[in-house]
Amino acid sequence: MSKKLHWESRRVQCPEVGRKANLFIEWKQEHGKSTLSSISCDNPRLSDLDNWDCRWSCWEEIERETEPE
């Protein structure tokens, strides 16, 4: 079982905070199919202690896409 990882950075509009967010995205390719493995976001509220919850709507949007070649 061969598994490959691919990373990319992307800017997307973040509906949770109303600004562009910088994302670091990890794709996993297994058996010829790419799937979204993880996303890191630069939203400063994610590291704050104010109990703010991100709905990760960007994850859903990116997941509908395929890995860029």
Stockholm file with secondary structure:
# STOCKHOLM 1.0

chainA/1-69         MSKKLHWESRRVQCPEVGRKANLFIEWKQEHGKSTLSSISCDNPRLSDLDNWDCRWSCWEEIERETEPE
#=GR chainA/1-69 SS CCEEEEEEEEEEEETTTTEEEEEEEEEEEETTEEEEEEEEECCGGGGSSSCCCCCCHHHHHHHHSCCCC
#=GC SS_cons        CCEEEEEEEEEEEETTTTEEEEEEEEEEEETTEEEEEEEEECCGGGGSSSCCCCCCHHHHHHHHSCCCC
//
